[in-house]
Amino acid sequence: MKLDGQIVGNAGLYFTCYQLSLLGWNVMPTARNARGIDVVAYSGDGKKYIGVQVKALSKRAPVPLGKTLDKVMGDFWVIVNKVSIDPTAFILTPDKVRQLAHRGEKEGRVSFWLQPNAYDVDEFRGAWSRIGRGDSGS
């Protein structure tokens, strides 16, 4: 089944919100297509806040990062691929995304990508523990 890109994005966003909620975070998606983070989450006691960028893909594919790495922000990045058949999440820090980014150049235009062989590794796969708990189990 081929899903529209907006639906793929929504599925990845809400999958991420679900997983964070299971970890005890109070989760709020931000405005769709706004520049910046996609999810704001805060701990149960309100003392800890995190911002999460979510990139959702319909299959195992490169993640487009844009013309510069300036938009790589937040506290964590969650890449969710295969959202319609078997969602798999990869949890990275923005520093790690910048470190692993591949710089491409075509016809004089520069773009940055995160290749699947860079993010689809055991270190990041399902590594929700990198974010930690939002409840008293922190």
N, CA, C and O atoms as CSV, one atom per row, in Angstrom:
chain,resi,resn,atom,element,x,y,z
A,1,MET,N,N,0.839,-1.169,0.000
A,1,MET,CA,C,0.000,0.000,0.000
A,1,MET,C,C,0.891,1.240,0.000
A,1,MET,O,O,1.745,1.389,0.874
A,2,LYS,N,N,0.697,2.132,-0.975
A,2,LYS,CA,C,1.454,3.374,-1.077
A,2,LYS,C,C,0.716,4.474,-0.337
A,2,LYS,O,O,-0.437,4.774,-0.647
A,3,LEU,N,N,1.387,5.081,0.650
A,3,LEU,CA,C,0.782,6.151,1.430
A,3,LEU,C,C,1.311,7.505,0.979
A,3,LEU,O,O,2.466,7.632,0.574
A,4,ASP,N,N,0.458,8.505,1.055
A,4,ASP,CA,C,0.841,9.884,0.797
A,4,ASP,C,C,1.922,10.297,1.803
A,4,ASP,O,O,1.928,9.823,2.939
A,5,GLY,N,N,2.826,11.173,1.386
A,5,GLY,CA,C,3.922,11.606,2.246
A,5,GLY,C,C,3.466,12.218,3.560
A,5,GLY,O,O,4.098,12.012,4.596
A,6,GLN,N,N,2.368,12.972,3.524
A,6,GLN,CA,C,1.840,13.583,4.751
A,6,GLN,C,C,1.374,12.499,5.727
A,6,GLN,O,O,1.559,12.630,6.937
A,7,ILE,N,N,0.774,11.440,5.205
A,7,ILE,CA,C,0.305,10.334,6.051
A,7,ILE,C,C,1.491,9.589,6.653
A,7,ILE,O,O,1.460,9.211,7.824
A,8,VAL,N,N,2.531,9.379,5.861
A,8,VAL,CA,C,3.743,8.733,6.372
A,8,VAL,C,C,4.314,9.562,7.517
A,8,VAL,O,O,4.688,9.017,8.556
A,9,GLY,N,N,4.380,10.880,7.328
A,9,GLY,CA,C,4.877,11.765,8.378
A,9,GLY,C,C,4.041,11.702,9.634
A,9,GLY,O,O,4.576,11.647,10.741
A,10,ASN,N,N,2.713,11.709,9.467
A,10,ASN,CA,C,1.816,11.610,10.624
A,10,ASN,C,C,2.013,10.293,11.365
A,10,ASN,O,O,2.068,10.270,12.594
A,11,ALA,N,N,2.118,9.202,10.617
A,11,ALA,CA,C,2.281,7.887,11.246
A,11,ALA,C,C,3.573,7.839,12.065
A,11,ALA,O,O,3.581,7.333,13.187
A,12,GLY,N,N,4.653,8.362,11.507
A,12,GLY,CA,C,5.921,8.381,12.230
A,12,GLY,C,C,5.875,9.272,13.459
A,12,GLY,O,O,6.427,8.935,14.506
A,13,LEU,N,N,5.210,10.414,13.321
A,13,LEU,CA,C,5.073,11.344,14.442
A,13,LEU,C,C,4.299,10.706,15.591
A,13,LEU,O,O,4.735,10.751,16.741
A,14,TYR,N,N,3.155,10.115,15.277
A,14,TYR,CA,C,2.326,9.548,16.338
A,14,TYR,C,C,2.894,8.243,16.887
A,14,TYR,O,O,2.650,7.913,18.048
A,15,PHE,N,N,3.637,7.500,16.089
A,15,PHE,CA,C,4.356,6.324,16.593
A,15,PHE,C,C,5.374,6.774,17.640
A,15,PHE,O,O,5.508,6.155,18.695
A,16,THR,N,N,6.088,7.856,17.336
A,16,THR,CA,C,7.078,8.395,18.272
A,16,THR,C,C,6.403,8.888,19.553
A,16,THR,O,O,6.887,8.628,20.654
A,17,CYS,N,N,5.293,9.594,19.404
A,17,CYS,CA,C,4.554,10.076,20.581
A,17,CYS,C,C,4.093,8.912,21.452
A,17,CYS,O,O,4.173,8.979,22.679
A,18,TYR,N,N,3.616,7.859,20.824
A,18,TYR,CA,C,3.175,6.662,21.544
A,18,TYR,C,C,4.329,6.064,22.353
A,18,TYR,O,O,4.178,5.771,23.539
A,19,GLN,N,N,5.476,5.887,21.704
A,19,GLN,CA,C,6.621,5.281,22.382
A,19,GLN,C,C,7.094,6.145,23.545
A,19,GLN,O,O,7.421,5.625,24.612
A,20,LEU,N,N,7.131,7.463,23.345
A,20,LEU,CA,C,7.550,8.357,24.433
A,20,LEU,C,C,6.546,8.320,25.583
A,20,LEU,O,O,6.932,8.372,26.751
A,21,SER,N,N,5.272,8.232,25.253
A,21,SER,CA,C,4.239,8.146,26.298
A,21,SER,C,C,4.428,6.893,27.140
A,21,SER,O,O,4.264,6.932,28.360
A,22,LEU,N,N,4.771,5.783,26.496
A,22,LEU,CA,C,5.017,4.548,27.238
A,22,LEU,C,C,6.201,4.682,28.195
A,22,LEU,O,O,6.298,3.945,29.176
A,23,LEU,N,N,7.099,5.624,27.907
A,23,LEU,CA,C,8.248,5.869,28.781
A,23,LEU,C,C,7.929,6.889,29.874
A,23,LEU,O,O,8.814,7.281,30.635
A,24,GLY,N,N,6.675,7.316,29.952
A,24,GLY,CA,C,6.272,8.219,31.015
A,24,GLY,C,C,6.353,9.696,30.685
A,24,GLY,O,O,6.165,10.533,31.568
A,25,TRP,N,N,6.629,10.039,29.431
A,25,TRP,CA,C,6.690,11.444,29.028
A,25,TRP,C,C,5.296,11.973,28.725
A,25,TRP,O,O,4.461,11.246,28.189
A,26,ASN,N,N,5.040,13.221,29.059
A,26,ASN,CA,C,3.856,13.935,28.597
A,26,ASN,C,C,4.250,14.532,27.248
A,26,ASN,O,O,5.194,15.317,27.163
A,27,VAL,N,N,3.533,14.163,26.209
A,27,VAL,CA,C,3.973,14.432,24.843
A,27,VAL,C,C,2.998,15.354,24.121
A,27,VAL,O,O,1.781,15.190,24.206
A,28,MET,N,N,3.566,16.333,23.404
A,28,MET,CA,C,2.761,17.246,22.596
A,28,MET,C,C,3.407,17.433,21.232
A,28,MET,O,O,4.512,17.967,21.138
A,29,PRO,N,N,2.724,16.995,20.164
A,29,PRO,CA,C,3.246,17.296,18.821
A,29,PRO,C,C,3.153,18.805,18.578
A,29,PRO,O,O,2.231,19.461,19.062
A,30,THR,N,N,4.094,19.339,17.840
A,30,THR,CA,C,4.057,20.753,17.478
A,30,THR,C,C,3.288,20.913,16.167
A,30,THR,O,O,2.812,19.929,15.601
A,31,ALA,N,N,3.168,22.132,15.692
A,31,ALA,CA,C,2.466,22.396,14.433
A,31,ALA,C,C,3.171,21.673,13.291
A,31,ALA,O,O,4.393,21.743,13.165
A,32,ARG,N,N,2.409,20.989,12.474
A,32,ARG,CA,C,2.979,20.250,11.347
A,32,ARG,C,C,3.621,21.203,10.347
A,32,ARG,O,O,3.129,22.307,10.112
A,33,ASN,N,N,4.711,20.762,9.775
A,33,ASN,CA,C,5.469,21.503,8.767
A,33,ASN,C,C,6.064,22.802,9.279
A,33,ASN,O,O,6.488,23.641,8.483
A,34,ALA,N,N,6.105,22.985,10.595
A,34,ALA,CA,C,6.788,24.145,11.156
A,34,ALA,C,C,8.273,23.826,11.226
A,34,ALA,O,O,8.660,22.679,11.451
A,35,ARG,N,N,9.097,24.836,11.035
A,35,ARG,CA,C,10.532,24.614,11.141
A,35,ARG,C,C,10.874,24.374,12.616
A,35,ARG,O,O,10.415,25.108,13.491
A,36,GLY,N,N,11.659,23.373,12.875
A,36,GLY,CA,C,12.076,23.101,14.247
A,36,GLY,C,C,11.686,21.709,14.688
A,36,GLY,O,O,11.538,20.797,13.875
A,37,ILE,N,N,11.525,21.562,15.982
A,37,ILE,CA,C,11.225,20.248,16.533
A,37,ILE,C,C,9.778,19.852,16.247
A,37,ILE,O,O,8.923,20.704,16.005
A,38,ASP,N,N,9.524,18.556,16.278
A,38,ASP,CA,C,8.198,18.009,15.980
A,38,ASP,C,C,7.433,17.617,17.233
A,38,ASP,O,O,6.204,17.559,17.223
A,39,VAL,N,N,8.162,17.346,18.318
A,39,VAL,CA,C,7.544,16.890,19.562
A,39,VAL,C,C,8.202,17.598,20.738
A,39,VAL,O,O,9.427,17.690,20.818
A,40,VAL,N,N,7.376,18.094,21.644
A,40,VAL,CA,C,7.851,18.588,22.932
A,40,VAL,C,C,7.346,17.590,23.968
A,40,VAL,O,O,6.165,17.242,23.982
A,41,ALA,N,N,8.235,17.141,24.823
A,41,ALA,CA,C,7.838,16.198,25.873
A,41,ALA,C,C,8.406,16.690,27.198
A,41,ALA,O,O,9.512,17.226,27.258
A,42,TYR,N,N,7.632,16.498,28.248
A,42,TYR,CA,C,8.101,16.897,29.565
A,42,TYR,C,C,7.828,15.779,30.558
A,42,TYR,O,O,6.896,14.990,30.410
A,43,SER,N,N,8.678,15.745,31.573
A,43,SER,CA,C,8.574,14.699,32.581
A,43,SER,C,C,7.329,14.891,33.427
A,43,SER,O,O,6.741,15.972,33.452
A,44,GLY,N,N,6.937,13.841,34.114
A,44,GLY,CA,C,5.742,13.880,34.954
A,44,GLY,C,C,5.791,14.946,36.033
A,44,GLY,O,O,4.758,15.502,36.407
A,45,ASP,N,N,6.988,15.237,36.537
A,45,ASP,CA,C,7.106,16.268,37.564
A,45,ASP,C,C,7.341,17.656,36.960
A,45,ASP,O,O,7.462,18.639,37.691
A,46,GLY,N,N,7.407,17.734,35.626
A,46,GLY,CA,C,7.570,19.012,34.944
A,46,GLY,C,C,8.955,19.615,35.034
A,46,GLY,O,O,9.144,20.776,34.670
A,47,LYS,N,N,9.924,18.857,35.507
A,47,LYS,CA,C,11.274,19.404,35.697
A,47,LYS,C,C,12.186,19.198,34.491
A,47,LYS,O,O,13.221,19.854,34.376
A,48,LYS,N,N,11.809,18.294,33.597
A,48,LYS,CA,C,12.670,17.998,32.455
A,48,LYS,C,C,11.856,18.105,31.168
A,48,LYS,O,O,10.756,17.560,31.067
A,49,TYR,N,N,12.414,18.816,30.187
A,49,TYR,CA,C,11.792,18.969,28.870
A,49,TYR,C,C,12.754,18.485,27.801
A,49,TYR,O,O,13.968,18.654,27.913
A,50,ILE,N,N,12.192,17.878,26.758
A,50,ILE,CA,C,13.008,17.503,25.606
A,50,ILE,C,C,12.275,17.907,24.329
A,50,ILE,O,O,11.046,17.954,24.280
A,51,GLY,N,N,13.063,18.194,23.310
A,51,GLY,CA,C,12.537,18.464,21.975
A,51,GLY,C,C,13.024,17.375,21.040
A,51,GLY,O,O,14.199,17.006,21.062
A,52,VAL,N,N,12.113,16.856,20.212
A,52,VAL,CA,C,12.433,15.721,19.346
A,52,VAL,C,C,12.083,16.064,17.904
A,52,VAL,O,O,10.991,16.558,17.624
A,53,GLN,N,N,13.007,15.800,16.997
A,53,GLN,CA,C,12.708,15.875,15.579
A,53,GLN,C,C,12.419,14.461,15.104
A,53,GLN,O,O,13.121,13.518,15.467
A,54,VAL,N,N,11.379,14.321,14.290
A,54,VAL,CA,C,10.969,13.016,13.778
A,54,VAL,C,C,11.067,13.028,12.257
A,54,VAL,O,O,10.583,13.950,11.600
A,55,LYS,N,N,11.693,12.007,11.713
A,55,LYS,CA,C,11.744,11.816,10.265
A,55,LYS,C,C,11.116,10.462,9.987
A,55,LYS,O,O,11.598,9.435,10.465
A,56,ALA,N,N,10.047,10.463,9.219
A,56,ALA,CA,C,9.326,9.220,8.919
A,56,ALA,C,C,9.508,8.856,7.455
A,56,ALA,O,O,9.485,9.717,6.575
A,57,LEU,N,N,9.690,7.569,7.213
A,57,LEU,CA,C,9.927,7.054,5.867
A,57,LEU,C,C,9.040,5.844,5.625
A,57,LEU,O,O,8.752,5.079,6.546
A,58,SER,N,N,8.614,5.677,4.396
A,58,SER,CA,C,7.783,4.518,4.070
A,58,SER,C,C,8.618,3.251,3.905
A,58,SER,O,O,8.088,2.143,3.979
A,59,LYS,N,N,9.915,3.411,3.682
A,59,LYS,CA,C,10.803,2.251,3.527
A,59,LYS,C,C,12.175,2.608,4.077
A,59,LYS,O,O,12.397,3.730,4.532
A,60,ARG,N,N,13.080,1.665,4.035
A,60,ARG,CA,C,14.462,1.921,4.465
A,60,ARG,C,C,15.100,2.755,3.371
A,60,ARG,O,O,15.370,2.257,2.278
A,61,ALA,N,N,15.342,4.029,3.669
A,61,ALA,CA,C,15.818,4.957,2.655
A,61,ALA,C,C,16.663,6.044,3.308
A,61,ALA,O,O,16.654,6.192,4.530
A,62,PRO,N,N,17.403,6.814,2.482
A,62,PRO,CA,C,18.139,7.951,3.035
A,62,PRO,C,C,17.187,8.996,3.606
A,62,PRO,O,O,16.064,9.159,3.128
A,63,VAL,N,N,17.652,9.703,4.639
A,63,VAL,CA,C,16.881,10.773,5.266
A,63,VAL,C,C,17.411,12.104,4.729
A,63,VAL,O,O,18.580,12.426,4.937
A,64,PRO,N,N,16.567,12.883,4.040
A,64,PRO,CA,C,17.038,14.178,3.554
A,64,PRO,C,C,17.206,15.159,4.716
A,64,PRO,O,O,16.324,15.284,5.565
A,65,LEU,N,N,18.341,15.848,4.746
A,65,LEU,CA,C,18.631,16.789,5.823
A,65,LEU,C,C,18.628,18.242,5.352
A,65,LEU,O,O,18.671,19.160,6.171
A,66,GLY,N,N,18.578,18.452,4.048
A,66,GLY,CA,C,18.523,19.812,3.512
A,66,GLY,C,C,19.838,20.288,2.933
A,66,GLY,O,O,20.785,19.517,2.778
A,67,LYS,N,N,19.879,21.577,2.616
A,67,LYS,CA,C,21.051,22.193,1.976
A,67,LYS,C,C,22.179,22.461,2.961
A,67,LYS,O,O,23.344,22.558,2.575
A,68,THR,N,N,21.824,22.581,4.235
A,68,THR,CA,C,22.814,22.769,5.304
A,68,THR,C,C,22.392,21.894,6.473
A,68,THR,O,O,21.317,21.295,6.457
A,69,LEU,N,N,23.230,21.829,7.464
A,69,LEU,CA,C,22.896,21.052,8.660
A,69,LEU,C,C,22.324,21.942,9.757
A,69,LEU,O,O,22.215,21.519,10.908
A,70,ASP,N,N,21.957,23.176,9.405
A,70,ASP,CA,C,21.407,24.132,10.371
A,70,ASP,C,C,20.067,23.698,10.955
A,70,ASP,O,O,19.722,24.100,12.067
A,71,LYS,N,N,19.306,22.882,10.225
A,71,LYS,CA,C,17.981,22.478,10.701
A,71,LYS,C,C,18.031,21.235,11.594
A,71,LYS,O,O,16.996,20.760,12.062
A,72,VAL,N,N,19.215,20.723,11.822
A,72,VAL,CA,C,19.376,19.578,12.719
A,72,VAL,C,C,19.398,20.139,14.134
A,72,VAL,O,O,20.420,20.646,14.595
A,73,MET,N,N,18.257,20.042,14.821
A,73,MET,CA,C,18.136,20.652,16.144
A,73,MET,C,C,17.378,19.728,17.081
A,73,MET,O,O,17.044,18.598,16.724
A,74,GLY,N,N,17.112,20.218,18.274
A,74,GLY,CA,C,16.404,19.436,19.270
A,74,GLY,C,C,17.367,18.680,20.156
A,74,GLY,O,O,18.585,18.824,20.048
A,75,ASP,N,N,16.802,17.879,21.027
A,75,ASP,CA,C,17.604,17.051,21.927
A,75,ASP,C,C,17.830,15.650,21.367
A,75,ASP,O,O,18.852,15.016,21.631
A,76,PHE,N,N,16.845,15.175,20.581
A,76,PHE,CA,C,16.928,13.836,19.983
A,76,PHE,C,C,16.317,13.847,18.597
A,76,PHE,O,O,15.457,14.669,18.283
A,77,TRP,N,N,16.780,12.917,17.775
A,77,TRP,CA,C,16.203,12.666,16.463
A,77,TRP,C,C,15.678,11.242,16.473
A,77,TRP,O,O,16.362,10.320,16.915
A,78,VAL,N,N,14.457,11.069,15.983
A,78,VAL,CA,C,13.879,9.737,15.836
A,78,VAL,C,C,13.571,9.546,14.357
A,78,VAL,O,O,12.791,10.294,13.769
A,79,ILE,N,N,14.185,8.548,13.777
A,79,ILE,CA,C,13.912,8.176,12.389
A,79,ILE,C,C,13.059,6.924,12.444
A,79,ILE,O,O,13.459,5.917,13.029
A,80,VAL,N,N,11.886,6.987,11.835
A,80,VAL,CA,C,10.990,5.828,11.798
A,80,VAL,C,C,10.859,5.415,10.343
A,80,VAL,O,O,10.383,6.187,9.511
A,81,ASN,N,N,11.284,4.193,10.038
A,81,ASN,CA,C,11.099,3.734,8.662
A,81,ASN,C,C,10.129,2.562,8.632
A,81,ASN,O,O,9.809,1.970,9.663
A,82,LYS,N,N,9.670,2.242,7.433
A,82,LYS,CA,C,8.673,1.178,7.207
A,82,LYS,C,C,7.422,1.417,8.053
A,82,LYS,O,O,6.901,0.485,8.667
A,83,VAL,N,N,6.936,2.667,8.087
A,83,VAL,CA,C,5.845,3.027,8.993
A,83,VAL,C,C,4.557,2.248,8.746
A,83,VAL,O,O,3.801,2.025,9.692
A,84,SER,N,N,4.277,1.826,7.516
A,84,SER,CA,C,2.994,1.171,7.254
A,84,SER,C,C,3.038,-0.346,7.404
A,84,SER,O,O,1.988,-0.989,7.425
A,85,ILE,N,N,4.229,-0.931,7.509
A,85,ILE,CA,C,4.283,-2.393,7.592
A,85,ILE,C,C,4.916,-2.897,8.886
A,85,ILE,O,O,4.414,-3.841,9.495
A,86,ASP,N,N,5.998,-2.282,9.302
A,86,ASP,CA,C,6.711,-2.726,10.497
A,86,ASP,C,C,7.555,-1.561,11.007
A,86,ASP,O,O,8.764,-1.532,10.778
A,87,PRO,N,N,6.934,-0.593,11.699
A,87,PRO,CA,C,7.684,0.591,12.110
A,87,PRO,C,C,8.908,0.239,12.944
A,87,PRO,O,O,8.832,-0.494,13.930
A,88,THR,N,N,10.027,0.785,12.517
A,88,THR,CA,C,11.275,0.604,13.238
A,88,THR,C,C,11.840,1.990,13.513
A,88,THR,O,O,11.969,2.804,12.599
A,89,ALA,N,N,12.174,2.257,14.761
A,89,ALA,CA,C,12.678,3.572,15.154
A,89,ALA,C,C,14.171,3.507,15.448
A,89,ALA,O,O,14.685,2.523,15.982
A,90,PHE,N,N,14.841,4.582,15.083
A,90,PHE,CA,C,16.269,4.743,15.329
A,90,PHE,C,C,16.429,6.064,16.070
A,90,PHE,O,O,15.983,7.104,15.586
A,91,ILE,N,N,17.060,6.032,17.236
A,91,ILE,CA,C,17.148,7.208,18.090
A,91,ILE,C,C,18.589,7.698,18.117
A,91,ILE,O,O,19.500,6.971,18.512
A,92,LEU,N,N,18.781,8.957,17.685
A,92,LEU,CA,C,20.095,9.576,17.616
A,92,LEU,C,C,20.055,10.954,18.261
A,92,LEU,O,O,18.984,11.526,18.461
A,93,THR,N,N,21.213,11.471,18.581
A,93,THR,CA,C,21.316,12.860,19.018
A,93,THR,C,C,21.580,13.721,17.775
A,93,THR,O,O,22.071,13.212,16.768
A,94,PRO,N,N,21.261,15.008,17.835
A,94,PRO,CA,C,21.563,15.885,16.697
A,94,PRO,C,C,23.057,15.896,16.355
A,94,PRO,O,O,23.416,15.942,15.178
A,95,ASP,N,N,23.928,15.854,17.363
A,95,ASP,CA,C,25.368,15.818,17.102
A,95,ASP,C,C,25.740,14.580,16.291
A,95,ASP,O,O,26.573,14.654,15.387
A,96,LYS,N,N,25.129,13.454,16.610
A,96,LYS,CA,C,25.418,12.213,15.889
A,96,LYS,C,C,24.897,12.305,14.453
A,96,LYS,O,O,25.549,11.827,13.524
A,97,VAL,N,N,23.722,12.917,14.269
A,97,VAL,CA,C,23.180,13.097,12.914
A,97,VAL,C,C,24.151,13.932,12.080
A,97,VAL,O,O,24.466,13.577,10.944
A,98,ARG,N,N,24.624,15.046,12.650
A,98,ARG,CA,C,25.573,15.903,11.918
A,98,ARG,C,C,26.864,15.152,11.611
A,98,ARG,O,O,27.427,15.286,10.524
A,99,GLN,N,N,27.324,14.366,12.569
A,99,GLN,CA,C,28.566,13.602,12.386
A,99,GLN,C,C,28.432,12.568,11.265
A,99,GLN,O,O,29.369,12.362,10.493
A,100,LEU,N,N,27.273,11.921,11.176
A,100,LEU,CA,C,27.070,10.848,10.203
A,100,LEU,C,C,26.543,11.335,8.849
A,100,LEU,O,O,26.447,10.554,7.902
A,101,ALA,N,N,26.205,12.618,8.759
A,101,ALA,CA,C,25.603,13.154,7.539
A,101,ALA,C,C,26.539,12.984,6.337
A,101,ALA,O,O,27.755,13.145,6.437
A,102,HIS,N,N,25.929,12.656,5.213
A,102,HIS,CA,C,26.644,12.520,3.943
A,102,HIS,C,C,26.395,13.778,3.123
A,102,HIS,O,O,25.247,14.181,2.933
A,103,ARG,N,N,27.455,14.391,2.642
A,103,ARG,CA,C,27.341,15.589,1.812
A,103,ARG,C,C,27.342,15.164,0.355
A,103,ARG,O,O,28.265,14.499,-0.117
A,104,GLY,N,N,26.297,15.557,-0.342
A,104,GLY,CA,C,26.204,15.264,-1.765
A,104,GLY,C,C,26.236,16.542,-2.573
A,104,GLY,O,O,25.837,17.603,-2.092
A,105,GLU,N,N,26.708,16.439,-3.793
A,105,GLU,CA,C,26.713,17.598,-4.689
A,105,GLU,C,C,26.313,17.129,-6.074
A,105,GLU,O,O,26.885,16.187,-6.623
A,106,LYS,N,N,25.315,17.807,-6.627
A,106,LYS,CA,C,24.823,17.457,-7.959
A,106,LYS,C,C,24.526,18.751,-8.699
A,106,LYS,O,O,23.758,19.589,-8.228
A,107,GLU,N,N,25.138,18.901,-9.856
A,107,GLU,CA,C,24.943,20.085,-10.683
A,107,GLU,C,C,25.183,21.369,-9.894
A,107,GLU,O,O,24.452,22.348,-10.048
A,108,GLY,N,N,26.216,21.356,-9.046
A,108,GLY,CA,C,26.581,22.532,-8.278
A,108,GLY,C,C,25.745,22.782,-7.031
A,108,GLY,O,O,25.990,23.749,-6.309
A,109,ARG,N,N,24.760,21.924,-6.767
A,109,ARG,CA,C,23.914,22.091,-5.569
A,109,ARG,C,C,24.332,21.093,-4.502
A,109,ARG,O,O,24.527,19.907,-4.771
A,110,VAL,N,N,24.463,21.603,-3.286
A,110,VAL,CA,C,24.875,20.767,-2.156
A,110,VAL,C,C,23.645,20.340,-1.372
A,110,VAL,O,O,22.728,21.132,-1.157
A,111,SER,N,N,23.633,19.091,-0.950
A,111,SER,CA,C,22.572,18.596,-0.072
A,111,SER,C,C,23.189,17.594,0.895
A,111,SER,O,O,24.214,16.973,0.615
A,112,PHE,N,N,22.529,17.457,2.040
A,112,PHE,CA,C,23.001,16.528,3.059
A,112,PHE,C,C,21.964,15.438,3.264
A,112,PHE,O,O,20.760,15.687,3.219
A,113,TRP,N,N,22.451,14.228,3.489
A,113,TRP,CA,C,21.608,13.048,3.660
A,113,TRP,C,C,22.158,12.195,4.777
A,113,TRP,O,O,23.358,12.197,5.049
A,114,LEU,N,N,21.273,11.471,5.416
A,114,LEU,CA,C,21.687,10.453,6.372
A,114,LEU,C,C,21.387,9.113,5.708
A,114,LEU,O,O,20.226,8.735,5.545
A,115,GLN,N,N,22.433,8.409,5.332
A,115,GLN,CA,C,22.281,7.158,4.605
A,115,GLN,C,C,21.806,6.041,5.539
A,115,GLN,O,O,22.144,6.041,6.722
A,116,PRO,N,N,21.023,5.087,5.013
A,116,PRO,CA,C,20.524,3.986,5.858
A,116,PRO,C,C,21.632,3.213,6.573
A,116,PRO,O,O,21.459,2.804,7.721
A,117,ASN,N,N,22.759,3.011,5.910
A,117,ASN,CA,C,23.828,2.249,6.578
A,117,ASN,C,C,24.470,3.034,7.710
A,117,ASN,O,O,25.249,2.473,8.481
A,118,ALA,N,N,24.155,4.335,7.828
A,118,ALA,CA,C,24.667,5.144,8.942
A,118,ALA,C,C,23.721,5.105,10.141
A,118,ALA,O,O,24.171,5.052,11.285
A,119,TYR,N,N,22.396,5.131,9.880
A,119,TYR,CA,C,21.450,5.165,11.010
A,119,TYR,C,C,20.855,3.800,11.338
A,119,TYR,O,O,20.485,3.560,12.487
A,120,ASP,N,N,20.754,2.905,10.366
A,120,ASP,CA,C,20.126,1.598,10.579
A,120,ASP,C,C,21.168,0.618,11.123
A,120,ASP,O,O,21.604,-0.314,10.446
A,121,VAL,N,N,21.542,0.874,12.373
A,121,VAL,CA,C,22.530,0.031,13.055
A,121,VAL,C,C,22.006,-0.290,14.456
A,121,VAL,O,O,21.156,0.419,14.994
A,122,ASP,N,N,22.520,-1.353,15.024
A,122,ASP,CA,C,22.044,-1.811,16.338
A,122,ASP,C,C,22.127,-0.735,17.416
A,122,ASP,O,O,21.266,-0.670,18.294
A,123,GLU,N,N,23.151,0.103,17.356
A,123,GLU,CA,C,23.345,1.146,18.368
A,123,GLU,C,C,22.128,2.078,18.485
A,123,GLU,O,O,21.819,2.556,19.576
A,124,PHE,N,N,21.443,2.333,17.370
A,124,PHE,CA,C,20.334,3.281,17.344
A,124,PHE,C,C,18.955,2.620,17.271
A,124,PHE,O,O,17.954,3.234,17.640
A,125,ARG,N,N,18.898,1.369,16.795
A,125,ARG,CA,C,17.626,0.673,16.574
A,125,ARG,C,C,16.885,0.457,17.888
A,125,ARG,O,O,17.382,-0.221,18.788
A,126,GLY,N,N,15.687,1.042,17.990
A,126,GLY,CA,C,14.855,0.858,19.176
A,126,GLY,C,C,15.490,1.349,20.459
A,126,GLY,O,O,15.121,0.900,21.544
A,127,ALA,N,N,16.445,2.269,20.351
A,127,ALA,CA,C,17.231,2.709,21.508
A,127,ALA,C,C,16.534,3.830,22.277
A,127,ALA,O,O,17.116,4.889,22.513
A,128,TRP,N,N,15.282,3.584,22.663
A,128,TRP,CA,C,14.513,4.576,23.416
A,128,TRP,C,C,15.172,4.898,24.754
A,128,TRP,O,O,14.945,5.969,25.318
A,129,SER,N,N,15.983,3.978,25.260
A,129,SER,CA,C,16.677,4.214,26.529
A,129,SER,C,C,17.649,5.385,26.426
A,129,SER,O,O,18.031,5.959,27.445
A,130,ARG,N,N,18.053,5.747,25.212
A,130,ARG,CA,C,18.918,6.925,25.031
A,130,ARG,C,C,18.199,8.187,25.494
A,130,ARG,O,O,18.832,9.127,25.977
A,131,ILE,N,N,16.888,8.206,25.346
A,131,ILE,CA,C,16.086,9.357,25.758
A,131,ILE,C,C,15.818,9.302,27.258
A,131,ILE,O,O,15.818,10.327,27.940
A,132,GLY,N,N,15.593,8.111,27.750
A,132,GLY,CA,C,15.323,7.942,29.171
A,132,GLY,C,C,13.837,8.043,29.482
A,132,GLY,O,O,13.010,8.268,28.598
A,133,ARG,N,N,13.529,7.875,30.728
A,133,ARG,CA,C,12.143,7.878,31.179
A,133,ARG,C,C,11.706,9.283,31.586
A,133,ARG,O,O,12.515,10.098,32.029
A,134,GLY,N,N,10.427,9.544,31.428
A,134,GLY,CA,C,9.871,10.832,31.814
A,134,GLY,C,C,9.118,10.779,33.119
A,134,GLY,O,O,8.590,11.788,33.586
A,135,ASP,N,N,9.069,9.593,33.713
A,135,ASP,CA,C,8.365,9.461,35.001
A,135,ASP,C,C,9.400,9.250,36.104
A,135,ASP,O,O,10.595,9.456,35.890
A,136,SER,N,N,8.953,8.853,37.238
A,136,SER,CA,C,9.848,8.680,38.380
A,136,SER,C,C,10.842,7.533,38.190
A,136,SER,O,O,11.746,7.349,39.005
A,137,GLY,N,N,10.670,6.759,37.107
A,137,GLY,CA,C,11.614,5.678,36.824
A,137,GLY,C,C,12.854,6.150,36.111
A,137,GLY,O,O,13.603,5.326,35.586
A,138,SER,N,N,13.107,7.468,36.068
A,138,SER,CA,C,14.253,8.031,35.331
A,138,SER,C,C,15.570,7.514,35.851
A,138,SER,O,O,16.625,7.890,35.340
